[in-house]
Amino acid sequence: MVSVQAGDRSAALDYIEQGLELATGELRAEAYLLTGRGLLSQSPGNHDVALRHFRQAAELARRCDARTPELRALTGLAESSLRLGRHGEAGEHAQTARALATASGYRLFEARSFALLAELDLARGGFERAARRANRALDIQTEAGHRIGRAETLLVLGHALRQAGDEGGTLRAWAQALEVYESLGAGRRHEVRALMGR
């Protein structure tokens, strides 16, 4: 997972393949590793492939009652479905993830689910609901100190506020996101600068 998050695809794939050879019959480990495959498929935009891995991971995680890989798989399913324009599926997966995360006390997955639902609302033209859901995600992420998640959600909030005609709010949200990305030297800072016309 560290290699996935660092963007080292080659190392991540190597570790995943080694792990899968060792993990035969260890459902929890297999679920984590398949989730890693899904995340690696998402990053270059191979969302159909990612869906396959996330579905397998979610099924294995349910069978052994492993909450973290199940929630990772569900949010992965929601994101890839959203990117493919499968809004109905994206909504189902995000709502399932939100309910499970809330019931289990997994606050960051709850926030991620709200952020995905906000993106889905935006795709459907519901900017007011998108802003409400983005703000719910932000409350959790701020409380938990999850900076990258907060920056991602601020981007969504900025788009919702732009659709609502609130240019000042849009620029404030994007400026806050940019501040996080620049402080970490990572993320989508170039994209945010372009959005802001810098």
Z-matrix of the N, CA and C atoms (Angstrom, degrees):
N
C 1 1.463
C 2 1.529 1 110.43
N 3 1.319 2 117.45 1 -34.76
C 4 1.465 3 120.40 2 177.58
C 5 1.524 4 109.60 3 -63.30
N 6 1.328 5 116.92 4 -42.44
C 7 1.467 6 120.48 5 178.37
C 8 1.517 7 111.19 6 -65.28
N 9 1.332 8 117.61 7 -38.58
C 10 1.471 9 121.68 8 176.49
C 11 1.522 10 109.21 9 -59.41
N 12 1.331 11 116.23 10 -50.51
C 13 1.465 12 120.40 11 -176.30
C 14 1.523 13 112.00 12 -67.64
N 15 1.342 14 116.71 13 -28.96
C 16 1.468 15 120.35 14 178.22
C 17 1.526 16 112.12 15 -80.43
N 18 1.329 17 116.68 16 -8.11
C 19 1.459 18 120.41 17 179.71
C 20 1.516 19 114.07 18 81.12
N 21 1.330 20 117.10 19 13.73
C 22 1.466 21 121.13 20 178.73
C 23 1.527 22 108.28 21 -89.65
N 24 1.319 23 115.14 22 83.03
C 25 1.463 24 121.43 23 -174.13
C 26 1.519 25 112.35 24 -60.91
N 27 1.323 26 116.31 25 -43.03
C 28 1.459 27 120.14 26 -176.43
C 29 1.531 28 110.99 27 -61.85
N 30 1.322 29 116.29 28 -48.82
C 31 1.475 30 119.81 29 179.46
C 32 1.516 31 110.25 30 -64.00
N 33 1.333 32 117.18 31 -42.21
C 34 1.460 33 120.88 32 -178.45
C 35 1.527 34 110.66 33 -60.63
N 36 1.332 35 116.78 34 -46.02
C 37 1.465 36 120.28 35 179.78
C 38 1.521 37 111.53 36 -62.71
N 39 1.320 38 115.48 37 -38.81
C 40 1.467 39 120.01 38 179.27
C 41 1.530 40 110.35 39 -63.03
N 42 1.331 41 116.01 40 -47.17
C 43 1.473 42 119.81 41 179.16
C 44 1.528 43 111.19 42 -63.43
N 45 1.318 44 116.68 43 -39.64
C 46 1.473 45 120.35 44 -179.55
C 47 1.528 46 110.14 45 -63.58
N 48 1.328 47 116.62 46 -46.11
C 49 1.464 48 119.48 47 -179.31
C 50 1.528 49 111.25 48 -64.16
N 51 1.331 50 116.77 49 -42.62
C 52 1.469 51 119.72 50 176.73
C 53 1.525 52 110.25 51 -61.73
N 54 1.324 53 115.27 52 -42.62
C 55 1.458 54 120.02 53 -179.14
C 56 1.512 55 112.46 54 -63.53
N 57 1.321 56 116.93 55 -42.07
C 58 1.464 57 120.15 56 -179.70
C 59 1.525 58 111.84 57 -65.95
N 60 1.331 59 116.99 58 -32.36
C 61 1.469 60 119.41 59 175.76
C 62 1.528 61 111.11 60 -64.64
N 63 1.325 62 115.88 61 -37.45
C 64 1.467 63 120.51 62 -178.01
C 65 1.526 64 113.12 63 -82.85
N 66 1.331 65 116.85 64 -24.59
C 67 1.467 66 120.94 65 -168.16
C 68 1.522 67 114.48 66 -92.70
N 69 1.305 68 118.72 67 9.31
C 70 1.462 69 120.68 68 -177.18
C 71 1.525 70 110.70 69 -52.64
N 72 1.324 71 115.18 70 120.56
C 73 1.457 72 120.28 71 -179.57
C 74 1.514 73 113.79 72 88.35
N 75 1.326 74 118.04 73 -12.50
C 76 1.470 75 122.06 74 176.58
C 77 1.528 76 107.20 75 -92.71
N 78 1.334 77 115.83 76 89.95
C 79 1.457 78 120.51 77 -169.50
C 80 1.526 79 113.33 78 -60.69
N 81 1.318 80 116.87 79 -41.37
C 82 1.470 81 119.70 80 -179.33
C 83 1.536 82 110.61 81 -60.90
N 84 1.325 83 116.44 82 -47.24
C 85 1.467 84 120.66 83 -179.84
C 86 1.527 85 110.25 84 -63.46
N 87 1.326 86 117.18 85 -43.44
C 88 1.464 87 120.04 86 178.89
C 89 1.524 88 111.01 87 -60.94
N 90 1.338 89 116.34 88 -39.82
C 91 1.471 90 120.04 89 179.70
C 92 1.526 91 110.80 90 -62.46
N 93 1.329 92 116.92 91 -44.58
C 94 1.467 93 119.91 92 177.11
C 95 1.523 94 111.09 93 -60.06
N 96 1.320 95 117.02 94 -45.99
C 97 1.457 96 121.33 95 -176.37
C 98 1.527 97 111.79 96 -66.27
N 99 1.327 98 116.93 97 -39.68
C 100 1.466 99 119.86 98 177.94
C 101 1.527 100 111.12 99 -68.37
N 102 1.329 101 116.41 100 -32.68
C 103 1.466 102 119.50 101 174.34
C 104 1.525 103 109.70 102 -63.40
N 105 1.332 104 116.44 103 -40.29
C 106 1.463 105 119.98 104 175.82
C 107 1.515 106 111.99 105 -60.08
N 108 1.328 107 116.45 106 -41.66
C 109 1.476 108 120.08 107 175.99
C 110 1.527 109 110.41 108 -59.88
N 111 1.328 110 116.09 109 -42.29
C 112 1.459 111 120.01 110 178.99
C 113 1.519 112 112.45 111 -61.55
N 114 1.330 113 116.21 112 -44.82
C 115 1.465 114 120.45 113 179.10
C 116 1.524 115 111.31 114 -63.03
N 117 1.326 116 116.63 115 -40.17
C 118 1.466 117 120.24 116 177.80
C 119 1.523 118 111.58 117 -65.03
N 120 1.314 119 116.91 118 -34.09
C 121 1.469 120 120.17 119 178.45
C 122 1.521 121 111.14 120 -72.70
N 123 1.339 122 116.69 121 -32.59
C 124 1.459 123 120.10 122 179.89
C 125 1.523 124 112.42 123 -65.90
N 126 1.334 125 116.49 124 -40.39
C 127 1.469 126 119.08 125 -169.82
C 128 1.530 127 113.96 126 -59.19
N 129 1.353 128 120.04 127 -38.41
C 130 1.470 129 117.47 128 174.69
C 131 1.535 130 112.56 129 -90.35
N 132 1.325 131 117.16 130 5.41
C 133 1.467 132 120.56 131 177.16
C 134 1.508 133 115.69 132 91.61
N 135 1.335 134 118.13 133 17.88
C 136 1.475 135 121.06 134 177.71
C 137 1.531 136 109.53 135 -86.79
N 138 1.321 137 115.53 136 69.13
C 139 1.465 138 120.15 137 -170.60
C 140 1.524 139 113.57 138 -72.21
N 141 1.332 140 117.99 139 -29.98
C 142 1.470 141 119.00 140 176.17
C 143 1.528 142 110.59 141 -64.20
N 144 1.325 143 116.04 142 -42.01
C 145 1.462 144 120.75 143 177.56
C 146 1.523 145 109.82 144 -66.66
N 147 1.330 146 116.50 145 -42.44
C 148 1.466 147 121.06 146 179.18
C 149 1.526 148 110.85 147 -58.50
N 150 1.318 149 117.34 148 -42.26
C 151 1.470 150 120.85 149 179.83
C 152 1.523 151 110.81 150 -58.11
N 153 1.312 152 116.73 151 -42.38
C 154 1.465 153 120.64 152 -179.58
C 155 1.533 154 110.72 153 -60.57
N 156 1.332 155 116.63 154 -46.58
C 157 1.461 156 120.49 155 -179.52
C 158 1.534 157 111.33 156 -66.47
N 159 1.319 158 116.70 157 -42.26
C 160 1.468 159 119.78 158 -179.33
C 161 1.530 160 111.34 159 -65.80
N 162 1.331 161 117.06 160 -37.90
C 163 1.476 162 119.38 161 177.53
C 164 1.526 163 110.56 162 -62.10
N 165 1.329 164 116.49 163 -45.56
C 166 1.469 165 120.17 164 178.93
C 167 1.532 166 110.08 165 -61.50
N 168 1.327 167 116.34 166 -43.50
C 169 1.469 168 120.60 167 -178.94
C 170 1.525 169 111.13 168 -63.49
N 171 1.329 170 116.73 169 -43.46
C 172 1.466 171 120.33 170 -179.13
C 173 1.524 172 110.91 171 -62.83
N 174 1.328 173 116.71 172 -41.92
C 175 1.468 174 120.64 173 179.98
C 176 1.529 175 110.89 174 -63.16
N 177 1.322 176 117.33 175 -46.86
C 178 1.466 177 120.77 176 179.27
C 179 1.533 178 110.70 177 -63.44
N 180 1.322 179 116.81 178 -42.08
C 181 1.470 180 120.73 179 -179.17
C 182 1.529 181 111.11 180 -63.11
N 183 1.325 182 116.77 181 -40.25
C 184 1.482 183 119.79 182 177.96
C 185 1.523 184 110.95 183 -63.27
N 186 1.329 185 115.56 184 -40.64
C 187 1.467 186 119.78 185 -177.36
C 188 1.524 187 112.33 186 -63.18
N 189 1.334 188 117.48 187 -29.25
C 190 1.473 189 119.06 188 -179.08
C 191 1.532 190 111.64 189 -112.94
N 192 1.343 191 116.47 190 12.20
C 193 1.463 192 122.31 191 176.00
C 194 1.534 193 111.46 192 56.31
N 195 1.325 194 116.45 193 46.54
C 196 1.468 195 122.29 194 -179.90
C 197 1.527 196 108.57 195 -101.61
N 198 1.313 197 116.27 196 102.08
C 199 1.465 198 121.08 197 -171.85
C 200 1.530 199 114.22 198 -65.24
N 201 1.329 200 117.60 199 -47.16
C 202 1.473 201 119.13 200 -174.37
C 203 1.527 202 112.16 201 -61.23
N 204 1.339 203 119.93 202 -52.25
C 205 1.472 204 116.82 203 179.00
C 206 1.528 205 112.61 204 -66.15
N 207 1.344 206 117.78 205 -29.89
C 208 1.462 207 118.85 206 177.40
C 209 1.527 208 110.50 207 -65.02
N 210 1.325 209 116.76 208 -43.94
C 211 1.461 210 120.18 209 179.83
C 212 1.523 211 111.77 210 -68.15
N 213 1.328 212 116.65 211 -38.23
C 214 1.470 213 119.45 212 175.77
C 215 1.521 214 110.24 213 -61.82
N 216 1.324 215 116.23 214 -41.90
C 217 1.461 216 120.26 215 -179.24
C 218 1.529 217 110.84 216 -67.51
N 219 1.325 218 117.17 217 -42.67
C 220 1.469 219 120.60 218 -179.38
C 221 1.525 220 111.40 219 -63.80
N 222 1.343 221 117.10 220 -44.00
C 223 1.466 222 118.52 221 178.72
C 224 1.527 223 110.45 222 -68.85
N 225 1.337 224 116.95 223 -32.48
C 226 1.463 225 119.98 224 174.50
C 227 1.517 226 111.59 225 -64.86
N 228 1.333 227 116.13 226 -42.31
C 229 1.468 228 120.60 227 176.88
C 230 1.529 229 110.67 228 -61.36
N 231 1.329 230 116.05 229 -42.10
C 232 1.468 231 120.02 230 179.89
C 233 1.525 232 110.84 231 -63.81
N 234 1.337 233 116.18 232 -44.92
C 235 1.468 234 119.07 233 -177.77
C 236 1.527 235 111.93 234 -66.34
N 237 1.320 236 117.48 235 -47.32
C 238 1.467 237 119.20 236 -179.00
C 239 1.527 238 111.40 237 -65.33
N 240 1.334 239 117.15 238 -39.15
C 241 1.466 240 119.97 239 176.49
C 242 1.525 241 110.72 240 -61.40
N 243 1.330 242 116.25 241 -41.18
C 244 1.464 243 121.02 242 178.58
C 245 1.517 244 111.02 243 -62.57
N 246 1.333 245 116.97 244 -44.95
C 247 1.470 246 120.70 245 -179.26
C 248 1.525 247 111.72 246 -64.85
N 249 1.335 248 116.73 247 -27.69
C 250 1.468 249 120.98 248 178.96
C 251 1.529 250 112.44 249 -88.07
N 252 1.326 251 116.86 250 1.31
C 253 1.462 252 121.17 251 179.76
C 254 1.512 253 114.04 252 77.82
N 255 1.317 254 117.33 253 15.72
C 256 1.468 255 121.82 254 177.94
C 257 1.526 256 108.51 255 -91.67
N 258 1.304 257 115.13 256 75.68
C 259 1.458 258 120.76 257 -169.83
C 260 1.519 259 113.55 258 -65.90
N 261 1.324 260 116.64 259 -37.50
C 262 1.468 261 119.28 260 178.90
C 263 1.520 262 111.48 261 -61.66
N 264 1.326 263 116.34 262 -47.37
C 265 1.467 264 120.84 263 179.23
C 266 1.521 265 110.83 264 -64.88
N 267 1.337 266 116.37 265 -41.82
C 268 1.468 267 120.01 266 179.90
C 269 1.526 268 110.36 267 -59.15
N 270 1.322 269 116.12 268 -44.13
C 271 1.458 270 120.04 269 -179.82
C 272 1.520 271 112.57 270 -64.25
N 273 1.327 272 116.22 271 -41.73
C 274 1.475 273 119.76 272 179.13
C 275 1.519 274 110.99 273 -62.12
N 276 1.332 275 117.16 274 -46.50
C 277 1.466 276 120.40 275 -178.03
C 278 1.532 277 110.90 276 -66.72
N 279 1.338 278 116.56 277 -42.18
C 280 1.463 279 119.65 278 -179.03
C 281 1.530 280 111.06 279 -66.28
N 282 1.329 281 117.07 280 -39.74
C 283 1.471 282 119.83 281 178.82
C 284 1.527 283 110.91 282 -67.83
N 285 1.332 284 116.86 283 -39.93
C 286 1.472 285 120.23 284 177.32
C 287 1.521 286 110.10 285 -62.40
N 288 1.342 287 116.11 286 -44.38
C 289 1.466 288 120.58 287 178.73
C 290 1.528 289 110.64 288 -62.68
N 291 1.329 290 116.75 289 -43.75
C 292 1.468 291 119.82 290 -179.23
C 293 1.520 292 111.29 291 -61.32
N 294 1.336 293 116.65 292 -46.39
C 295 1.466 294 120.42 293 -178.86
C 296 1.527 295 110.94 294 -63.36
N 297 1.328 296 116.76 295 -43.82
C 298 1.465 297 120.79 296 -179.42
C 299 1.528 298 110.78 297 -66.58
N 300 1.331 299 116.90 298 -42.08
C 301 1.469 300 120.93 299 -179.78
C 302 1.525 301 110.60 300 -65.18
N 303 1.324 302 117.22 301 -41.82
C 304 1.465 303 120.88 302 179.51
C 305 1.518 304 110.60 303 -64.45
N 306 1.328 305 116.12 304 -46.56
C 307 1.467 306 120.41 305 -179.14
C 308 1.521 307 112.20 306 -64.63
N 309 1.341 308 116.92 307 -31.37
C 310 1.468 309 121.57 308 -175.62
C 311 1.529 310 112.98 309 -94.00
N 312 1.334 311 116.71 310 -8.03
C 313 1.466 312 119.80 311 -178.61
C 314 1.512 313 114.44 312 77.84
N 315 1.334 314 117.58 313 22.70
C 316 1.470 315 121.81 314 179.13
C 317 1.537 316 107.65 315 -92.23
N 318 1.313 317 115.47 316 84.45
C 319 1.459 318 121.54 317 -169.12
C 320 1.535 319 113.93 318 -63.11
N 321 1.324 320 117.98 319 -39.65
C 322 1.461 321 118.21 320 -178.22
C 323 1.523 322 112.15 321 -69.08
N 324 1.323 323 117.13 322 -33.34
C 325 1.466 324 119.06 323 174.59
C 326 1.528 325 110.33 324 -71.42
N 327 1.323 326 116.75 325 -32.86
C 328 1.463 327 119.89 326 174.48
C 329 1.533 328 109.31 327 -61.88
N 330 1.340 329 116.45 328 -45.52
C 331 1.465 330 120.49 329 178.63
C 332 1.522 331 111.22 330 -62.23
N 333 1.331 332 116.66 331 -43.81
C 334 1.473 333 120.03 332 179.49
C 335 1.519 334 110.95 333 -60.94
N 336 1.330 335 115.83 334 -39.47
C 337 1.463 336 119.97 335 178.84
C 338 1.522 337 111.17 336 -64.13
N 339 1.347 338 116.67 337 -42.96
C 340 1.467 339 119.70 338 177.55
C 341 1.530 340 110.78 339 -62.86
N 342 1.338 341 117.32 340 -39.54
C 343 1.462 342 120.40 341 179.22
C 344 1.532 343 111.01 342 -64.29
N 345 1.334 344 116.64 343 -41.04
C 346 1.465 345 120.25 344 177.74
C 347 1.528 346 111.24 345 -66.05
N 348 1.328 347 116.45 346 -40.16
C 349 1.466 348 119.66 347 177.07
C 350 1.529 349 110.58 348 -64.58
N 351 1.332 350 116.96 349 -35.02
C 352 1.466 351 120.28 350 176.38
C 353 1.534 352 110.41 351 -64.31
N 354 1.329 353 116.69 352 -42.60
C 355 1.470 354 119.85 353 176.87
C 356 1.526 355 111.12 354 -61.86
N 357 1.321 356 115.46 355 -39.92
C 358 1.461 357 119.81 356 178.74
C 359 1.525 358 110.62 357 -64.12
N 360 1.341 359 116.86 358 -42.89
C 361 1.465 360 120.72 359 176.49
C 362 1.523 361 110.77 360 -58.35
N 363 1.337 362 116.18 361 -42.24
C 364 1.472 363 119.97 362 178.35
C 365 1.524 364 110.93 363 -60.90
N 366 1.330 365 115.69 364 -44.28
C 367 1.469 366 119.88 365 -179.58
C 368 1.524 367 111.38 366 -61.67
N 369 1.314 368 115.49 367 -27.63
C 370 1.473 369 120.72 368 -179.97
C 371 1.521 370 112.50 369 -95.01
N 372 1.337 371 117.23 370 2.31
C 373 1.459 372 121.15 371 177.57
C 374 1.519 373 114.46 372 85.73
N 375 1.310 374 118.80 373 10.69
C 376 1.471 375 121.77 374 -179.43
C 377 1.511 376 111.88 375 -95.92
N 378 1.348 377 116.99 376 73.11
C 379 1.462 378 119.91 377 -172.35
C 380 1.527 379 113.13 378 -69.18
N 381 1.334 380 118.72 379 -29.67
C 382 1.470 381 119.71 380 -179.64
C 383 1.530 382 110.75 381 -68.75
N 384 1.319 383 116.10 382 -46.36
C 385 1.462 384 119.75 383 177.18
C 386 1.529 385 109.82 384 -64.83
N 387 1.337 386 117.37 385 -38.55
C 388 1.465 387 121.01 386 178.25
C 389 1.523 388 110.36 387 -58.65
N 390 1.326 389 116.87 388 -44.63
C 391 1.469 390 120.60 389 -179.93
C 392 1.528 391 110.62 390 -63.61
N 393 1.332 392 117.57 391 -41.65
C 394 1.477 393 120.35 392 179.19
C 395 1.520 394 110.91 393 -62.26
N 396 1.327 395 116.25 394 -45.86
C 397 1.466 396 119.46 395 -178.78
C 398 1.525 397 111.45 396 -68.17
N 399 1.329 398 116.80 397 -38.68
C 400 1.466 399 119.80 398 177.21
C 401 1.528 400 110.18 399 -61.68
N 402 1.324 401 117.01 400 -41.59
C 403 1.464 402 120.05 401 179.26
C 404 1.528 403 111.85 402 -65.70
N 405 1.327 404 117.63 403 -34.91
C 406 1.474 405 119.79 404 175.32
C 407 1.519 406 110.46 405 -64.20
N 408 1.324 407 116.06 406 -42.96
C 409 1.468 408 119.65 407 177.11
C 410 1.523 409 110.77 408 -61.82
N 411 1.331 410 116.62 409 -43.50
C 412 1.466 411 120.93 410 -178.89
C 413 1.519 412 112.04 411 -62.05
N 414 1.325 413 117.41 412 -39.65
C 415 1.467 414 120.26 413 178.53
C 416 1.531 415 110.53 414 -57.52
N 417 1.325 416 115.90 415 -46.38
C 418 1.472 417 120.58 416 -179.18
C 419 1.525 418 110.45 417 -66.74
N 420 1.331 419 116.87 418 -45.72
C 421 1.463 420 120.96 419 -176.93
C 422 1.524 421 111.79 420 -65.80
N 423 1.325 422 116.87 421 -37.03
C 424 1.468 423 120.60 422 177.94
C 425 1.517 424 110.08 423 -66.43
N 426 1.330 425 115.64 424 -45.45
C 427 1.465 426 120.77 425 179.16
C 428 1.531 427 111.26 426 -60.71
N 429 1.332 428 116.40 427 -38.75
C 430 1.468 429 121.07 428 -177.35
C 431 1.527 430 112.99 429 -85.78
N 432 1.332 431 117.53 430 -9.44
C 433 1.464 432 120.40 431 -178.13
C 434 1.515 433 113.85 432 72.26
N 435 1.336 434 116.37 433 27.59
C 436 1.467 435 120.79 434 -178.91
C 437 1.520 436 109.00 435 -88.78
N 438 1.313 437 116.26 436 92.05
C 439 1.463 438 121.42 437 -168.36
C 440 1.524 439 113.22 438 -71.65
N 441 1.325 440 118.05 439 -46.02
C 442 1.470 441 119.32 440 -179.04
C 443 1.524 442 110.40 441 -64.30
N 444 1.329 443 116.92 442 -44.71
C 445 1.464 444 119.99 443 176.99
C 446 1.514 445 111.21 444 -58.20
N 447 1.326 446 115.46 445 -40.29
C 448 1.470 447 120.22 446 179.24
C 449 1.533 448 110.56 447 -63.91
N 450 1.326 449 116.95 448 -43.23
C 451 1.467 450 120.25 449 179.22
C 452 1.527 451 111.11 450 -61.83
N 453 1.336 452 116.51 451 -43.74
C 454 1.468 453 120.20 452 178.78
C 455 1.529 454 110.80 453 -60.37
N 456 1.327 455 115.70 454 -41.87
C 457 1.466 456 119.90 455 -178.99
C 458 1.521 457 111.14 456 -70.12
N 459 1.326 458 117.46 457 -35.43
C 460 1.466 459 120.24 458 176.45
C 461 1.525 460 111.57 459 -61.74
N 462 1.333 461 117.08 460 -33.85
C 463 1.467 462 119.75 461 175.44
C 464 1.524 463 110.52 462 -62.60
N 465 1.331 464 115.62 463 -44.94
C 466 1.468 465 120.03 464 179.25
C 467 1.529 466 109.76 465 -62.63
N 468 1.329 467 116.24 466 -45.57
C 469 1.472 468 120.17 467 179.44
C 470 1.524 469 110.30 468 -59.38
N 471 1.329 470 117.47 469 -42.10
C 472 1.459 471 120.52 470 178.58
C 473 1.520 472 112.34 471 -58.77
N 474 1.333 473 116.55 472 -41.99
C 475 1.469 474 119.77 473 177.96
C 476 1.529 475 111.09 474 -65.62
N 477 1.333 476 116.72 475 -38.72
C 478 1.471 477 120.00 476 178.51
C 479 1.529 478 110.54 477 -64.23
N 480 1.329 479 116.04 478 -43.64
C 481 1.469 480 119.91 479 -179.83
C 482 1.519 481 111.36 480 -67.00
N 483 1.331 482 116.53 481 -33.94
C 484 1.469 483 119.23 482 176.73
C 485 1.527 484 110.13 483 -64.41
N 486 1.340 485 116.75 484 -43.58
C 487 1.472 486 119.41 485 177.43
C 488 1.519 487 111.29 486 -61.68
N 489 1.349 488 116.40 487 -30.31
C 490 1.470 489 120.52 488 179.46
C 491 1.524 490 111.83 489 -80.90
N 492 1.342 491 117.04 490 -5.89
C 493 1.458 492 120.66 491 179.56
C 494 1.512 493 114.18 492 86.34
N 495 1.339 494 117.24 493 12.69
C 496 1.462 495 121.89 494 -179.22
C 497 1.525 496 109.58 495 -96.62
N 498 1.335 497 115.90 496 83.19
C 499 1.463 498 120.22 497 -176.44
C 500 1.523 499 112.09 498 -66.33
N 501 1.343 500 116.67 499 -37.55
C 502 1.459 501 120.12 500 178.51
C 503 1.521 502 111.51 501 -62.52
N 504 1.337 503 116.41 502 -45.61
C 505 1.457 504 121.28 503 177.93
C 506 1.512 505 111.74 504 -64.27
N 507 1.327 506 116.05 505 -38.03
C 508 1.464 507 121.31 506 178.18
C 509 1.521 508 110.32 507 -59.73
N 510 1.331 509 116.25 508 -50.72
C 511 1.464 510 120.34 509 -177.97
C 512 1.524 511 111.92 510 -65.14
N 513 1.335 512 117.60 511 -36.03
C 514 1.472 513 120.22 512 177.82
C 515 1.533 514 110.54 513 -64.36
N 516 1.337 515 116.43 514 -44.78
C 517 1.473 516 120.31 515 -179.84
C 518 1.523 517 110.19 516 -62.58
N 519 1.331 518 117.53 517 -45.97
C 520 1.460 519 120.16 518 -178.77
C 521 1.519 520 111.80 519 -68.70
N 522 1.343 521 117.58 520 -35.44
C 523 1.469 522 120.23 521 177.46
C 524 1.525 523 110.60 522 -63.73
N 525 1.320 524 116.93 523 -39.17
C 526 1.469 525 120.25 524 177.47
C 527 1.531 526 110.81 525 -65.85
N 528 1.330 527 116.12 526 -41.16
C 529 1.472 528 119.81 527 177.58
C 530 1.527 529 110.09 528 -62.18
N 531 1.322 530 116.27 529 -44.98
C 532 1.463 531 120.76 530 -179.26
C 533 1.528 532 110.88 531 -61.65
N 534 1.305 533 116.83 532 -39.34
C 535 1.469 534 121.04 533 179.11
C 536 1.532 535 110.85 534 -60.03
N 537 1.338 536 116.10 535 -42.20
C 538 1.470 537 119.72 536 178.87
C 539 1.524 538 110.00 537 -65.18
N 540 1.326 539 116.86 538 -49.37
C 541 1.460 540 120.24 539 -177.78
C 542 1.533 541 111.30 540 -60.16
N 543 1.325 542 116.31 541 -42.49
C 544 1.465 543 118.88 542 -178.38
C 545 1.524 544 111.46 543 -69.59
N 546 1.327 545 117.07 544 -35.28
C 547 1.470 546 119.36 545 179.61
C 548 1.525 547 111.27 546 -67.12
N 549 1.338 548 116.39 547 -29.37
C 550 1.461 549 120.81 548 179.80
C 551 1.523 550 112.48 549 -93.84
N 552 1.344 551 116.41 550 -9.54
C 553 1.463 552 119.95 551 -177.84
C 554 1.513 553 112.11 552 62.48
N 555 1.343 554 116.72 553 30.73
C 556 1.463 555 120.25 554 -174.66
C 557 1.516 556 109.57 555 -147.81
N 558 1.324 557 113.72 556 177.03
C 559 1.456 558 119.29 557 172.15
C 560 1.519 559 113.81 558 85.70
N 561 1.307 560 114.19 559 -151.76
C 562 1.460 561 121.35 560 -168.90
C 563 1.536 562 111.96 561 -101.79
N 564 1.328 563 117.18 562 38.98
C 565 1.461 564 119.42 563 -174.19
C 566 1.520 565 112.93 564 -61.33
N 567 1.345 566 117.66 565 -36.48
C 568 1.472 567 119.95 566 -179.42
C 569 1.532 568 110.31 567 -67.14
N 570 1.331 569 115.22 568 -39.36
C 571 1.466 570 119.37 569 177.70
C 572 1.523 571 110.81 570 -63.46
N 573 1.341 572 116.66 571 -41.79
C 574 1.472 573 119.84 572 -178.19
C 575 1.526 574 110.32 573 -68.12
N 576 1.330 575 116.76 574 -39.97
C 577 1.467 576 119.20 575 177.65
C 578 1.533 577 109.90 576 -60.67
N 579 1.323 578 116.54 577 -40.99
C 580 1.465 579 120.06 578 179.10
C 581 1.523 580 110.72 579 -63.72
N 582 1.336 581 117.07 580 -41.04
C 583 1.466 582 120.66 581 178.42
C 584 1.521 583 111.18 582 -60.95
N 585 1.332 584 115.18 583 -36.76
C 586 1.457 585 120.31 584 -176.92
C 587 1.528 586 112.25 585 -86.49
N 588 1.346 587 116.93 586 -3.89
C 589 1.457 588 120.73 587 178.50
C 590 1.513 589 112.97 588 75.28
N 591 1.347 590 116.54 589 26.23
C 592 1.476 591 119.44 590 -179.89
C 593 1.520 592 110.26 591 -93.52
